[in-house]
Amino acid sequence: MGLPKKVTRTISVDETTYKWVVSPDSGYMWLIVEQKDTQGQRLIAGFKYHNTYVHDEAGNWRS
């Protein structure tokens, strides 16, 4: 099942176009990304609301 066209946005990386959507759910936001012209593979990442990540002095990410 593909992403709904009504709520998706597009981004291009190295001449490949992707569509993405953020879906809120019970304290998390889910980022879902798939190629615009090829369905089947998805990248899904979950983030807690109000998470903030910054670089520390060593260049590592921390919350």
N, CA and C atoms as a LAMMPS dump frame, in Angstrom:
ITEM: TIMESTEP
0
ITEM: NUMBER OF ATOMS
189
ITEM: BOX BOUNDS ff ff ff
-5.0000000000000000e+02 5.0000000000000000e+02
-5.0000000000000000e+02 5.0000000000000000e+02
-5.0000000000000000e+02 5.0000000000000000e+02
ITEM: ATOMS id mol type element x y z
1 1 1 N 0.843 -1.183 0
2 1 2 C 0 0 0
3 1 3 C 0.881 1.236 0
4 2 1 N 0.647 2.145 -0.905
5 2 2 C 1.444 3.36 -1.025
6 2 3 C 1.028 4.427 -0.025
7 3 1 N 1.829 5.46 0.039
8 3 2 C 1.501 6.59 0.908
9 3 3 C 0.368 7.396 0.289
10 4 1 N -0.494 7.972 1.105
11 4 2 C -1.584 8.782 0.553
12 4 3 C -1.042 10.037 -0.13
13 5 1 N -1.5 10.315 -1.338
14 5 2 C -1 11.456 -2.107
15 5 3 C -1.362 12.795 -1.466
16 6 1 N -2.463 12.832 -0.772
17 6 2 C -2.981 14.083 -0.239
18 6 3 C -2.068 14.727 0.808
19 7 1 N -1.379 13.926 1.609
20 7 2 C -0.61 14.469 2.722
21 7 3 C 0.902 14.321 2.574
22 8 1 N 1.372 13.769 1.456
23 8 2 C 2.811 13.566 1.303
24 8 3 C 3.503 14.791 0.734
25 9 1 N 4.793 14.869 0.99
26 9 2 C 5.657 15.894 0.406
27 9 3 C 6.77 15.181 -0.341
28 10 1 N 7.469 15.9 -1.193
29 10 2 C 8.541 15.273 -1.958
30 10 3 C 9.883 15.913 -1.633
31 11 1 N 10.935 15.127 -1.843
32 11 2 C 12.307 15.584 -1.695
33 11 3 C 13.128 14.85 -2.741
34 12 1 N 14.125 15.517 -3.324
35 12 2 C 15.011 14.884 -4.304
36 12 3 C 16.418 14.799 -3.735
37 13 1 N 17.025 13.614 -3.869
38 13 2 C 18.392 13.373 -3.412
39 13 3 C 19.122 12.656 -4.537
40 14 1 N 20.202 13.236 -5.024
41 14 2 C 20.983 12.644 -6.117
42 14 3 C 20.099 12.209 -7.288
43 15 1 N 19.221 13.097 -7.716
44 15 2 C 18.336 12.887 -8.871
45 15 3 C 17.288 11.78 -8.662
46 16 1 N 17.098 11.347 -7.426
47 16 2 C 16.038 10.392 -7.101
48 16 3 C 15.003 11.12 -6.258
49 17 1 N 13.733 11.001 -6.639
50 17 2 C 12.664 11.683 -5.925
51 17 3 C 12.007 10.719 -4.941
52 18 1 N 11.832 11.21 -3.718
53 18 2 C 11.188 10.442 -2.655
54 18 3 C 9.96 11.198 -2.184
55 19 1 N 9.004 10.471 -1.629
56 19 2 C 7.877 11.122 -0.974
57 19 3 C 7.92 10.733 0.497
58 20 1 N 7.466 11.657 1.348
59 20 2 C 7.543 11.414 2.773
60 20 3 C 6.329 11.999 3.476
61 21 1 N 6.075 11.471 4.671
62 21 2 C 4.983 11.945 5.498
63 21 3 C 5.372 11.726 6.959
64 22 1 N 4.884 12.577 7.832
65 22 2 C 5.059 12.397 9.274
66 22 3 C 3.693 12.074 9.85
67 23 1 N 3.649 10.996 10.631
68 23 2 C 2.396 10.528 11.199
69 23 3 C 2.498 10.511 12.726
70 24 1 N 1.722 11.341 13.429
71 24 2 C 1.766 11.338 14.892
72 24 3 C 0.999 10.14 15.458
73 25 1 N 1.524 9.572 16.567
74 25 2 C 0.874 8.411 17.154
75 25 3 C 1.321 8.214 18.599
76 26 1 N 0.451 8.437 19.551
77 26 2 C 0.654 8.106 20.972
78 26 3 C 2.023 8.501 21.522
79 27 1 N 2.382 9.754 21.42
80 27 2 C 3.641 10.217 21.976
81 27 3 C 4.833 10.112 21.051
82 28 1 N 4.643 9.574 19.857
83 28 2 C 5.718 9.449 18.88
84 28 3 C 5.302 10.093 17.566
85 29 1 N 6.294 10.482 16.781
86 29 2 C 6.07 10.897 15.408
87 29 3 C 6.788 9.882 14.541
88 30 1 N 6.134 9.39 13.525
89 30 2 C 6.716 8.409 12.617
90 30 3 C 6.991 9.08 11.287
91 31 1 N 8.245 9.053 10.856
92 31 2 C 8.648 9.561 9.548
93 31 3 C 8.677 8.37 8.604
94 32 1 N 7.924 8.458 7.509
95 32 2 C 7.834 7.374 6.535
96 32 3 C 8.27 7.929 5.182
97 33 1 N 9.264 7.273 4.566
98 33 2 C 9.827 7.723 3.3
99 33 3 C 9.854 6.558 2.316
100 34 1 N 9.475 6.82 1.067
101 34 2 C 9.605 5.811 0.012
102 34 3 C 9.869 6.517 -1.313
103 35 1 N 10.439 5.788 -2.292
104 35 2 C 10.68 6.374 -3.605
105 35 3 C 9.355 6.751 -4.245
106 36 1 N 9.342 7.853 -4.957
107 36 2 C 8.106 8.343 -5.548
108 36 3 C 7.548 7.391 -6.599
109 37 1 N 8.407 6.851 -7.446
110 37 2 C 7.934 6.031 -8.553
111 37 3 C 8.001 4.533 -8.291
112 38 1 N 8.594 4.115 -7.176
113 38 2 C 8.745 2.693 -6.868
114 38 3 C 8.226 2.427 -5.466
115 39 1 N 7.153 1.687 -5.355
116 39 2 C 6.611 1.358 -4.046
117 39 3 C 7.18 0.023 -3.573
118 40 1 N 7.086 -0.23 -2.295
119 40 2 C 7.5 -1.518 -1.763
120 40 3 C 8.496 -1.406 -0.636
121 41 1 N 9.523 -0.571 -0.793
122 41 2 C 10.494 -0.39 0.272
123 41 3 C 10.232 0.94 0.956
124 42 1 N 10.298 0.898 2.283
125 42 2 C 10.063 2.108 3.069
126 42 3 C 11.131 2.263 4.128
127 43 1 N 11.429 3.506 4.431
128 43 2 C 12.241 3.843 5.582
129 43 3 C 11.272 4.402 6.612
130 44 1 N 11.255 3.805 7.806
131 44 2 C 10.363 4.255 8.867
132 44 3 C 11.203 4.546 10.1
133 45 1 N 11.073 5.762 10.638
134 45 2 C 11.822 6.157 11.831
135 45 3 C 10.861 6.777 12.829
136 46 1 N 11.017 6.428 14.094
137 46 2 C 10.159 6.967 15.149
138 46 3 C 10.921 7.936 16.041
139 47 1 N 10.254 9.013 16.407
140 47 2 C 10.839 10.033 17.268
141 47 3 C 9.842 10.375 18.365
142 48 1 N 10.321 10.51 19.598
143 48 2 C 9.452 10.98 20.67
144 48 3 C 9.21 12.472 20.481
145 49 1 N 8.047 12.929 20.888
146 49 2 C 7.775 14.361 20.85
147 49 3 C 8.766 15.082 21.757
148 50 1 N 9.163 16.257 21.362
149 50 2 C 10.027 17.138 22.139
150 50 3 C 11.437 16.602 22.325
151 51 1 N 11.871 15.632 21.54
152 51 2 C 13.27 15.209 21.564
153 51 3 C 14.103 16.24 20.822
154 52 1 N 15.203 16.629 21.424
155 52 2 C 16.114 17.567 20.798
156 52 3 C 17.51 16.963 20.852
157 53 1 N 18.166 16.887 19.724
158 53 2 C 19.513 16.343 19.665
159 53 3 C 20.465 17.438 19.213
160 54 1 N 21.602 17.549 19.894
161 54 2 C 22.616 18.554 19.564
162 54 3 C 23.986 17.885 19.572
163 55 1 N 24.942 18.525 18.903
164 55 2 C 26.32 18.037 18.934
165 55 3 C 26.984 18.46 20.243
166 56 1 N 27.695 17.52 20.882
167 56 2 C 28.48 17.898 22.052
168 56 3 C 29.872 18.357 21.606
169 57 1 N 30.767 18.625 22.546
170 57 2 C 32.088 19.142 22.208
171 57 3 C 32.915 18.179 21.358
172 58 1 N 32.633 16.867 21.501
173 58 2 C 33.365 15.856 20.725
174 58 3 C 32.748 15.622 19.353
175 59 1 N 31.647 16.299 19.056
176 59 2 C 30.997 16.139 17.764
177 59 3 C 29.979 15.03 17.727
178 60 1 N 29.652 14.442 18.876
179 60 2 C 28.651 13.374 18.947
180 60 3 C 27.263 13.96 19.201
181 61 1 N 26.241 13.234 18.761
182 61 2 C 24.87 13.67 19.012
183 61 3 C 24.461 13.266 20.428
184 62 1 N 23.763 14.141 21.128
185 62 2 C 23.222 13.818 22.448
186 62 3 C 21.88 14.522 22.606
187 63 1 N 21.07 13.989 23.5
188 63 2 C 19.755 14.602 23.728
189 63 3 C 19.768 15.412 25.009
